[in-house]
Structure formats: C-alpha cells, structure tokens
Amino acid sequence: MQSKLGKWALCLGLVLALAVVEWPGLAQSVQYKLTQDCKVYKSANKSSKVLGTLDKGDKVTVTAVSGKWAKVKSGNQTGYMLKSALEKVNASAASASAGKTTVRQIQTRLAAKGYLATGSVTGKSNGATTKAIRIFQMMNGLKVTGKANDATVKKLMSSSAKKRCSVNSASWSKSGINTRFKDGGVATIIDMASGARLQIRRVGGTNHLDVEPKTASDTATLKKVYGGAWSWDSRAILLIAGGRYYAAAMNGMPHGSQISHTNNFDGQFCIHLKDSLTHGTKKENSAHQANIKKVIAYFS
C-alpha cells in the first residue's frame, strides 16, 4: 500500500495551487465511505499524479461530483477519486463516529487495520481488544491507555489511521538503525510498562545507542518512568526512528557526554537493540536482551 491520505502534506501545496472547479451534483459536506481500496489523484484524470491510496472503509467528505469522478476532502486535504468506490454514510454510522461507536465497530476497524484478529471481533470487550487498542495508540501517536477513549476512536475511524506496522527485531548490525537514526537525530521511545512517550536525541554510540531526552519535559517524563530517581535498571521500550519501529531496552542513568544543556539531563543514557553490546566490556547486557525479547514477543 502506498502513502495514506493523511500523509499528503508534501503534495498539499500543489493541490491548493489548483484552480477550484465548482462542479454540479451532490451537496457539499456529504460523507461517504470507501467500498474498496482506492487511489486519490491530483486532478480528475487517471493520468494525473497519484497523491495517495485510501483503504476500504475509510471515510471522506464529497464536496462535488462530475460524471464518474468525485472531489473529496479528508481533514484539510483535497483530491479526486472515482465515485464508484464510494458509499454514503447513513445517519446512524455518522452518529457512531461522532461518539457512539459500538465495541463491534471498534473491533472491526482494528481488524481492518491489522491490529486485531478477525476471530476476536465479538462485540464484547476482551484482552485481545485492549492489547490491540494499546498497540494502535502506540503507532498513531496517542496516549497509551488501552482504552477506547474519544481521541482514540476519532483517530481509529479517520482516514489518517495508520495500519499496524511490523516491529524490527533484527540484530544491531542488521537493523539499519545507524542509517535511520543518526547522531543528532531525534526519535521517540515508548515505555512498554507505563505507556509513557518521550522524544530523544542521539548523542552517539557504536555498539548501542547513546541518547539524551530532547527537552526538559522529556527528562521529566523519563524520571517519572523511573519512579523519580535515576537508575541503571533495564526497561523494555518501543523505539520509533526514521518511520520504523524497533524492539529495544533502556537504562535511566545520566552519564557521559551530552548535546543539550537545557534539557535538565546531565549526560546521556543507553538504548540497546537485539545483540547490541556494551561499550566497555563489549558484551551483551543480559537484562536488556531479556527485555528486548519481551518486546518482540508482545508484538508477535
């Protein structure tokens, strides 16, 4: 699947530069859902630039139609698609996405996005659904609670909801991390136990990642994760870097050099991937490797 409608930002400037065509047909602000995966074009012509691809079940607002084409909008982004792929959303469905979504609807959408097995779509809350919601929240930039709160449901039912991505469990040398997360670059980590999310900056590291919290707020989040006191204890984390997800583990003790002097963190801390080594002994840290295996198992 190519880029999603919610990732049109790079093309948006071109879209907005198009002349606005007032087409006759449907009234504006009519919502439709897709009956199949569908390409979205820069103009009403199959030979024009493809801006992205929407999935079956995604919702768009149709602002106008002409012949077999529909002008559609998702968020503040606009494009064109074949109207044969659209089905009008009835009043009850619109009401559901406005805050009355049922458990079955949530499960069905989670399954469509790859977070939940179809056999777990029962209409009743269960552990598999809680885990699926939690992973969805991790991969869609939401607060990780495992609960279908308003923000989660709104994102889940939107066209910008991301499909579930695989988590990289390759060894340090084969992970590609040094290409996707270079010195000075910024990434995100999520503490698996608490769901806390913070941004980090890479300071260096050759056998594992040496990083620091990006801001003072990120430092406060990290310290809260460790119960208010810095520690060498290993914690299982999900690392998000360069658009990829990595099974990882960290400690929480400031040491060594740093880049920022305004983040309230005096030094750096360590993040390990599968088979990564310490800088001193050049050996694997057993606690980190055990936590990395737990992350791999969680996303398997």
Order of alpha helices (4+ residues) and beta strands (2+ residues): alpha-beta-beta-beta-beta-beta-beta-beta-alpha-alpha-alpha-alpha-beta-alpha-beta-beta-beta-alpha-beta-beta-beta-alpha
